[in-house]
Amino acid sequence: MANVANTASSLDLLRCFEDGAVGGCGVDVRQSGGRCVVRMAGDAGEGVMRFFEVLPGVRLSFNDFHMEECESGFAVSDEVLCVDYCFEGRMEQLLSDGACSYVAAGDLKVDDRTRHVGRFVMPLAHYHGITVSFEVKRAQRSIERALGGFPVDLRALRRRFCASGDPAIMRGVPGAERIFSDLCAAPSEVRAACFKLKVLELLLLLETTDASPALNERRPYFHRSQVEKVKAARDSMVADLSAGFSARETAERVGLPLTAFKACFKGVYGMPPFAYLRARRMERAAQLLRDTGLRVADIGLMVGYDSPSKFTAAFKDVIGQTPTAYRRAREAR
């Protein structure tokens, strides 16, 4: 989803959005110089993608999404290599065998976008990250003109990381977080030069990174049927936040063994079922504290806590303040 149109050329980018809608979202495209801003909004949520041309054939995309899913109609027309870095959120990745894996915060994904058409799911309803995309032939020429003798062959890099047909997803690659954080923090007055330097540094990092662990030791993945059952369970869990919760009963209701249910739920949502539910309850409680004058005890009941002291402890654990302090701080603004 955050990669609805991580294309390698301005023409491809415009074609992807030319009908003014993506997966039911209205789309607004604005171009200025080497920059293009794509805004999407609809019932599913909203998203913004900010594209910058770094060199001919090389593009950066800063992706900021607040939605659960989106459809992509992007199909590559040439050799493309894309590198995605996730700062926050999670992205569901459908693999060639029909299983699902997940890109999470701190993950680096290298992909050739050959299987980029379809539905992209963000289980936590948000995703924040950066994509660096290369139109291989054009980008290689641009890099060689900018820095003769640069030791990275983009086509060879693409073969090394993308040979299996599935993306290479790597966690905790040394140096990756610093490179992408520097891209975010680049001062506007030297942004163009910083972008070039950091993209070249990223290529050198990939050139010296062993791809075999990502390709040969596949990270945890889950069959699509399991994932759909877990998503159904999650929907029932958040439908009534005041209701009690039993992981065992929920697992039985969706037809999964308890151990498999817990493992798949954590794989999809990044945390165990109870922790996920508690986080959603506290988010709802925070909203009620901000937007209503309801008593703290009544809000606790609405999110499943009949004990005010237990509600206060849970709220402080998740939000960092007691409910009363949270409300006062908001009222003082």
Legacy VTK file of the C-alpha trace (Angstrom):
# vtk DataFile Version 3.0
C-alpha trace
ASCII
DATASET POLYDATA
POINTS 333 float
0.000 0.000 0.000
2.607 2.472 0.901
4.089 1.426 -2.378
1.014 2.002 -4.515
3.155 3.779 -7.091
6.801 3.459 -6.263
7.569 3.725 -9.937
10.874 4.451 -11.571
9.849 7.220 -13.956
7.590 10.260 -13.960
5.608 8.801 -16.854
4.911 5.547 -15.013
3.991 7.515 -11.901
1.394 9.599 -13.729
-0.039 6.575 -15.525
-0.552 4.819 -12.218
-2.740 7.674 -10.945
-4.143 9.052 -14.178
-7.713 7.858 -13.518
-7.826 9.903 -10.298
-8.612 6.946 -8.031
-6.719 4.104 -6.424
-8.605 1.327 -4.669
-11.622 3.538 -3.973
-9.529 6.525 -2.845
-9.660 9.891 -4.537
-6.208 10.908 -5.745
-4.647 14.327 -6.140
-1.291 14.564 -7.981
0.828 17.725 -7.854
4.165 18.142 -9.647
6.781 20.832 -9.259
10.268 20.525 -10.677
11.741 17.219 -9.595
9.074 16.723 -6.919
5.677 15.027 -7.093
3.164 14.802 -4.231
0.377 12.222 -4.384
-2.450 12.486 -1.858
-5.095 9.784 -1.444
-8.238 9.989 0.644
-11.344 7.856 1.007
-13.448 5.831 3.390
-10.453 3.574 4.062
-8.294 6.453 5.268
-5.674 8.693 3.750
-2.127 8.594 2.500
0.582 10.872 1.162
3.534 9.933 -1.041
6.204 12.550 -1.707
8.440 11.720 -4.661
11.794 13.332 -5.407
13.953 12.710 -8.456
17.499 12.135 -7.209
19.095 11.361 -10.575
17.562 10.381 -13.912
16.093 6.938 -13.214
16.483 7.245 -9.422
13.584 8.351 -7.241
12.882 8.699 -3.540
9.412 8.260 -2.096
8.474 9.306 1.460
5.371 7.276 2.334
2.901 8.173 5.066
-0.323 6.129 5.255
-3.193 5.947 7.689
-5.405 3.226 6.241
-5.839 -0.527 6.540
-5.524 -1.411 2.861
-5.327 -0.119 -0.672
-5.334 -1.543 -4.185
-2.348 -1.112 -6.464
-2.571 -1.273 -10.240
1.130 -0.648 -10.777
2.868 -3.041 -13.155
6.533 -2.608 -14.139
7.344 -1.951 -17.772
11.107 -2.314 -17.440
13.754 -3.635 -15.056
13.169 -1.999 -11.685
14.899 -2.351 -8.322
13.220 -0.905 -5.228
14.510 -0.675 -1.670
11.914 -0.051 1.066
12.634 0.873 4.674
9.870 0.788 7.289
9.997 3.273 10.185
6.585 2.501 11.705
3.656 0.179 11.107
3.424 -3.119 9.287
2.901 -4.177 5.675
1.521 -7.533 4.586
3.593 -9.155 1.863
1.958 -11.898 -0.215
4.569 -14.450 -1.283
4.665 -16.472 -4.479
3.419 -19.638 -2.745
0.341 -17.850 -1.376
1.684 -17.447 2.166
1.914 -14.082 3.939
4.928 -12.454 5.533
5.159 -9.037 7.185
7.426 -6.030 6.824
7.797 -4.326 10.208
9.568 -1.321 11.700
13.309 -1.591 11.112
12.952 -3.928 8.136
14.657 -3.423 4.791
12.937 -4.898 1.738
14.584 -5.303 -1.683
12.109 -5.959 -4.473
11.860 -5.890 -8.272
8.106 -4.999 -8.243
7.255 -7.798 -10.671
4.369 -8.840 -8.398
3.106 -5.464 -7.285
-0.481 -5.524 -8.535
-3.237 -6.209 -6.037
-4.268 -5.445 -2.475
-1.784 -4.139 0.061
-2.747 -4.538 3.720
-1.477 -2.558 6.701
-2.638 -4.491 9.790
-1.969 -1.612 12.194
-3.775 0.872 9.903
-0.635 2.925 9.401
2.682 2.696 7.612
5.560 5.163 7.483
8.633 4.531 5.389
10.882 5.455 2.488
11.343 3.818 -0.892
14.338 4.248 -3.178
13.500 3.092 -6.699
15.851 2.523 -9.605
14.979 2.154 -13.266
17.953 -0.144 -13.729
19.316 0.820 -17.175
18.705 4.541 -16.852
19.837 4.732 -13.245
23.065 2.864 -13.986
23.962 5.379 -16.687
23.146 8.300 -14.394
25.252 6.945 -11.543
28.218 6.266 -13.840
28.023 9.811 -15.213
27.824 11.262 -11.705
30.578 9.102 -10.256
32.734 7.226 -12.748
34.013 3.892 -11.475
31.213 3.424 -8.919
31.527 -0.273 -7.975
27.830 -1.293 -7.891
26.110 -3.015 -10.809
22.350 -2.504 -10.373
21.428 -5.432 -12.599
23.703 -7.751 -10.612
22.235 -6.399 -7.372
18.739 -7.106 -8.683
19.685 -10.669 -9.616
21.262 -11.277 -6.219
18.340 -10.074 -4.104
15.349 -10.805 -6.334
16.183 -14.131 -8.002
13.558 -16.089 -6.052
10.650 -13.978 -7.267
9.853 -12.911 -3.695
11.223 -9.785 -1.988
14.270 -10.112 0.226
13.159 -8.887 3.672
15.976 -8.196 6.123
15.809 -7.027 9.724
18.397 -4.968 11.548
20.802 -4.438 8.648
23.696 -2.468 10.201
23.737 1.078 8.855
20.300 1.005 7.220
18.450 2.982 9.884
21.098 5.709 9.862
20.953 6.102 6.067
17.180 6.393 5.940
17.030 8.645 8.999
19.548 10.942 7.316
17.305 11.067 4.242
14.431 12.248 6.446
16.579 14.852 8.174
18.263 16.320 5.084
18.211 20.161 5.305
16.246 21.695 2.439
19.150 23.894 1.305
21.390 20.850 0.663
18.684 18.241 0.172
19.474 17.380 -3.449
23.148 16.705 -2.700
22.316 14.781 0.475
19.832 12.585 -1.383
22.472 11.680 -3.979
25.091 10.847 -1.357
22.736 8.731 0.740
21.404 6.788 -2.243
24.957 5.936 -3.276
25.747 4.966 0.321
22.683 2.696 0.333
23.901 0.943 -2.814
27.318 0.385 -1.240
25.583 -1.051 1.830
23.584 -3.488 -0.303
26.687 -4.401 -2.294
28.382 -5.552 0.933
25.287 -7.149 2.515
24.897 -10.915 2.366
21.532 -11.649 0.743
21.568 -15.376 1.488
20.022 -15.254 4.993
17.015 -13.324 3.668
16.646 -15.662 0.693
17.452 -19.021 2.293
16.191 -18.614 5.854
12.708 -17.308 5.262
11.345 -15.304 8.183
8.119 -16.481 9.864
5.245 -16.710 7.416
1.631 -17.827 7.665
-0.798 -19.524 5.330
-3.443 -17.197 3.974
-6.265 -19.246 5.520
-4.716 -18.764 8.981
-4.272 -15.047 8.382
-7.908 -14.606 7.364
-9.069 -16.414 10.511
-6.856 -14.231 12.696
-8.174 -11.088 11.008
-11.738 -12.261 11.664
-10.797 -12.803 15.314
-9.285 -9.345 15.542
-12.446 -7.783 14.104
-14.580 -9.524 16.728
-12.170 -8.453 19.496
-12.434 -4.741 18.682
-16.127 -4.735 17.765
-17.076 -4.364 21.453
-14.212 -3.118 23.595
-16.281 -3.444 26.765
-16.629 -7.218 26.357
-14.390 -9.704 28.126
-11.714 -11.531 26.168
-10.421 -15.082 26.210
-7.704 -16.078 23.769
-8.702 -19.720 24.021
-12.372 -19.054 23.289
-11.495 -16.706 20.430
-9.150 -19.291 18.908
-11.822 -21.966 19.138
-14.397 -19.674 17.546
-12.239 -19.113 14.452
-11.127 -22.741 14.283
-7.454 -22.478 15.203
-5.413 -24.224 17.915
-4.504 -21.767 20.671
-0.748 -21.901 19.974
-1.226 -21.378 16.247
-3.685 -18.544 16.895
-1.273 -16.692 19.185
1.693 -17.158 16.824
-0.220 -16.041 13.738
-1.826 -13.095 15.531
1.575 -11.818 16.649
2.936 -12.357 13.152
0.163 -10.274 11.590
-0.213 -7.522 14.203
3.237 -7.489 15.792
2.042 -8.201 19.342
0.134 -10.904 21.254
-3.687 -10.788 21.175
-4.178 -9.379 24.676
-1.518 -6.696 24.228
-3.111 -5.671 20.936
-6.567 -5.485 22.506
-5.277 -3.478 25.455
-3.635 -0.989 23.092
-6.879 -0.545 21.137
-8.830 -0.126 24.383
-6.470 2.567 25.612
-6.579 4.372 22.259
-10.366 4.469 22.517
-10.188 5.582 26.134
-7.804 8.403 25.195
-10.222 9.541 22.495
-13.111 9.577 24.975
-11.028 11.501 27.502
-10.214 14.107 24.844
-13.630 14.414 23.229
-16.163 13.850 26.010
-16.805 14.870 29.600
-17.544 11.317 30.734
-16.262 10.250 34.131
-13.014 8.285 34.125
-14.742 5.305 35.764
-17.427 5.278 33.048
-14.812 5.374 30.317
-13.068 2.461 31.994
-16.288 0.440 31.828
-16.692 1.270 28.144
-13.282 -0.260 27.379
-13.651 -3.376 29.504
-12.455 -2.357 32.985
-14.896 -2.577 35.887
-12.120 -1.595 38.305
-11.086 2.094 38.103
-7.690 1.309 39.634
-6.945 -1.406 37.056
-8.072 0.904 34.256
-5.815 3.690 35.554
-2.836 1.321 35.777
-3.418 -0.039 32.256
-3.887 3.449 30.787
-0.696 4.737 32.382
1.220 1.674 31.209
0.160 2.204 27.579
-0.206 5.999 27.293
2.332 7.112 29.902
-0.055 9.201 32.037
-3.005 8.502 34.288
-6.406 9.179 32.665
-6.924 12.262 34.828
-3.489 13.690 34.036
-3.991 12.952 30.333
-7.313 14.815 30.277
-5.928 17.803 32.204
-2.938 18.069 29.884
-5.228 18.165 26.840
-7.569 20.702 28.415
-4.614 22.981 29.213
-3.559 23.232 25.583
LINES 1 334
333 0 1 2 3 4 5 6 7 8 9 10 11 12 13 14 15 16 17 18 19 20 21 22 23 24 25 26 27 28 29 30 31 32 33 34 35 36 37 38 39 40 41 42 43 44 45 46 47 48 49 50 51 52 53 54 55 56 57 58 59 60 61 62 63 64 65 66 67 68 69 70 71 72 73 74 75 76 77 78 79 80 81 82 83 84 85 86 87 88 89 90 91 92 93 94 95 96 97 98 99 100 101 102 103 104 105 106 107 108 109 110 111 112 113 114 115 116 117 118 119 120 121 122 123 124 125 126 127 128 129 130 131 132 133 134 135 136 137 138 139 140 141 142 143 144 145 146 147 148 149 150 151 152 153 154 155 156 157 158 159 160 161 162 163 164 165 166 167 168 169 170 171 172 173 174 175 176 177 178 179 180 181 182 183 184 185 186 187 188 189 190 191 192 193 194 195 196 197 198 199 200 201 202 203 204 205 206 207 208 209 210 211 212 213 214 215 216 217 218 219 220 221 222 223 224 225 226 227 228 229 230 231 232 233 234 235 236 237 238 239 240 241 242 243 244 245 246 247 248 249 250 251 252 253 254 255 256 257 258 259 260 261 262 263 264 265 266 267 268 269 270 271 272 273 274 275 276 277 278 279 280 281 282 283 284 285 286 287 288 289 290 291 292 293 294 295 296 297 298 299 300 301 302 303 304 305 306 307 308 309 310 311 312 313 314 315 316 317 318 319 320 321 322 323 324 325 326 327 328 329 330 331 332
